[in-house]
Each structure stands twice: as C-alpha cells, then as structure tokens.
Amino acid sequence: MAINKIHDEFHTLDMQEGWQLPEGYAPDSGAQELILSGALDTVNKKGSRTRLLRLPAGMYTTKPFVHDYWEEVFLVEGDLTVGNDDRGQGGTPFKGYTYAVRPPGAWHGPFKSNDGCVLLETHYYDPA
C-alpha cells in the first residue's frame, strides 16, 4: 500500500492561517490543528497524516481517547499533563521534547495544558 503523501521539500509554514478545529474537540475548546501532509480516512481505515495540534493555555479534556490507527506524538513546545480528571486536576506533567507512540486501541488521556502547547502528530493505519 502506498503512503498518500507528496514529496514536499523544506518550506516555511504559515503559522497564522489554515488552522481548523480537530475532530473530537468541542468548538469552544480552542484546540486547533494544521494538517502538514497526507490525509487519514477513518471510514475506510487507510492513509496517514502529519499535523500540528495546538492546545491553548488552560484547556483540558475530560475523557480518555481511543482510536483505531497508530499515533506518534512529539511535544514541540509548552506543557502537557496526561491523565487529569474530568475537572482538569492531577495527572503527570511533561515539558517540550517528550514523545509517545500509541498502537491502535490504546486508551490515552485526558490531557490538559496550563500554558498552552504545540504537538507534532503522525497518524497512520497499518498497510493492508
């Protein structure tokens, strides 16, 4: 199975334009994604994408996440706490330059960010 990404040499990203609400986040959460490459087809369970995920200061989720694709996450900047409760309390805090890889079906989160953060994420399905 071919990867659905184009050859795309180094170029400057527009960090102001093109951000959108990521699937699974409330419209008032302030969470934003910027798709860098590829596309993930969750209906047909194929493809791959690389994105930046930006969480604003004070944002937190209240329930764990699970999905049927692989996920690799690199915390580029800011802070991220993993495993808080539904009021945003507790959990394990991390700072920039931390990494996680999760297989399909792995429960993770909830998450919060005290001062905001930017994550580099790659999502992909196993080749058929």
Backbone torsions as a table, in degrees:
resi	resn	phi	psi	omega
1	MET	NA	131.3	-179.4
2	ALA	-80.5	146.8	173.8
3	ILE	-77.7	136.8	-174.7
4	ASN	-90.6	50.0	178.9
5	LYS	-123.5	148.0	179.0
6	ILE	-95.1	158.7	172.2
7	HIS	-68.3	123.5	-174.6
8	ASP	-143.0	98.0	-178.1
9	GLU	-66.0	171.6	178.5
10	PHE	-50.8	134.2	175.6
11	HIS	-155.2	156.6	-179.8
12	THR	-76.5	132.3	177.0
13	LEU	-86.5	143.0	172.3
14	ASP	-86.0	105.3	-175.6
15	MET	-84.6	5.1	178.6
16	GLN	-106.1	-34.8	-173.4
17	GLU	-108.6	155.6	172.1
18	GLY	91.1	-1.3	179.0
19	TRP	-75.3	146.8	179.8
20	GLN	-144.9	166.2	177.9
21	LEU	-70.0	124.8	177.0
22	PRO	-74.1	148.1	176.0
23	GLU	-57.5	137.6	177.0
24	GLY	91.8	-3.1	179.1
25	TYR	-110.5	141.8	179.0
26	ALA	-66.4	143.8	-179.4
27	PRO	-56.1	-30.5	-179.6
28	ASP	-92.0	7.4	-177.5
29	SER	-71.6	-27.4	-175.4
30	GLY	85.6	-5.2	177.9
31	ALA	-67.7	142.2	-179.6
32	GLN	-141.7	146.5	175.1
33	GLU	-123.4	149.8	173.7
34	LEU	-127.7	109.9	-179.0
35	ILE	-73.4	124.4	-179.1
36	LEU	-94.9	-36.5	-175.1
37	SER	-161.5	145.7	172.1
38	GLY	77.5	-171.4	178.4
39	ALA	-154.2	143.5	179.2
40	LEU	-111.6	119.8	179.9
41	ASP	-99.9	95.5	-176.3
42	THR	-77.0	-17.7	177.1
43	VAL	-73.7	-49.7	-178.5
44	ASN	-93.3	1.2	175.5
45	LYS	55.4	56.7	177.4
46	LYS	-151.3	164.2	176.2
47	GLY	100.6	-178.2	177.9
48	SER	-155.5	154.6	176.3
49	ARG	-148.2	153.7	172.1
50	THR	-122.2	132.7	-178.3
51	ARG	-143.2	161.6	164.6
52	LEU	-99.7	135.6	175.3
53	LEU	-117.7	123.3	-177.9
54	ARG	-113.4	123.5	177.7
55	LEU	-111.9	130.6	-178.1
56	PRO	-76.9	162.4	177.3
57	ALA	-57.3	133.7	176.4
58	GLY	85.1	-6.4	-178.5
59	MET	-75.3	140.7	173.1
60	TYR	-147.2	151.9	174.5
61	THR	-98.8	162.6	-173.5
62	THR	-115.3	-10.6	-178.0
63	LYS	-134.0	150.2	175.2
64	PRO	-64.3	156.8	177.5
65	PHE	-106.4	152.0	169.3
66	VAL	-150.7	142.2	177.3
67	HIS	-147.3	168.3	-172.8
68	ASP	-99.3	20.4	177.7
69	TYR	-129.3	162.7	175.4
70	TRP	-70.2	149.7	176.8
71	GLU	-140.6	129.3	171.6
72	GLU	-118.4	133.2	-174.1
73	VAL	-131.8	129.7	175.0
74	PHE	-121.8	121.4	178.0
75	LEU	-79.8	103.6	-174.5
76	VAL	-75.4	-48.0	-178.7
77	GLU	-152.7	156.8	177.9
78	GLY	89.9	-157.1	-177.4
79	ASP	-129.5	148.0	177.6
80	LEU	-141.6	128.0	175.1
81	THR	-107.4	133.7	-176.7
82	VAL	-113.0	129.9	174.1
83	GLY	93.9	24.8	176.1
84	ASN	-70.7	167.4	177.4
85	ASP	-87.9	-174.3	-175.4
86	ASP	-74.4	-0.6	173.5
87	ARG	-107.9	5.2	179.9
88	GLY	82.9	14.1	-177.8
89	GLN	-99.0	149.4	175.2
90	GLY	77.1	-166.3	-179.1
91	GLY	98.9	178.1	-179.3
92	THR	-107.9	119.8	-177.6
93	PRO	-84.3	145.2	176.3
94	PHE	-133.2	151.8	174.6
95	LYS	-112.4	176.0	-178.5
96	GLY	-51.1	154.2	-179.6
97	TYR	72.5	38.9	170.2
98	THR	-117.4	158.5	-168.5
99	TYR	-141.5	147.1	173.8
100	ALA	-140.8	148.1	170.3
101	VAL	-130.6	132.9	-175.9
102	ARG	-129.0	129.1	175.9
103	PRO	-76.9	166.1	175.2
104	PRO	-55.3	139.4	177.1
105	GLY	86.1	-0.4	-179.7
106	ALA	-83.2	120.5	176.6
107	TRP	-73.5	139.7	179.7
108	HIS	-152.4	156.3	-177.7
109	GLY	90.3	-166.8	-7.2
110	PRO	-59.3	171.6	-176.2
111	PHE	-128.8	155.9	170.1
112	LYS	-148.1	158.9	174.9
113	SER	-135.6	120.5	-179.5
114	ASN	-71.3	-45.3	-174.9
115	ASP	-112.0	5.1	-177.2
116	GLY	93.2	156.9	180.0
117	CYS	-157.6	164.2	172.5
118	VAL	-126.5	127.4	178.8
119	LEU	-113.9	140.2	170.1
120	LEU	-101.1	120.0	-175.6
121	GLU	-124.1	141.3	172.0
122	THR	-123.3	127.8	-179.9
123	HIS	-120.8	137.2	-179.3
124	TYR	-159.8	152.0	172.9
125	TYR	-94.5	151.0	173.7
126	ASP	-61.7	140.1	176.2
127	PRO	-62.5	144.0	-179.4
128	ALA	-76.1	NA	NA
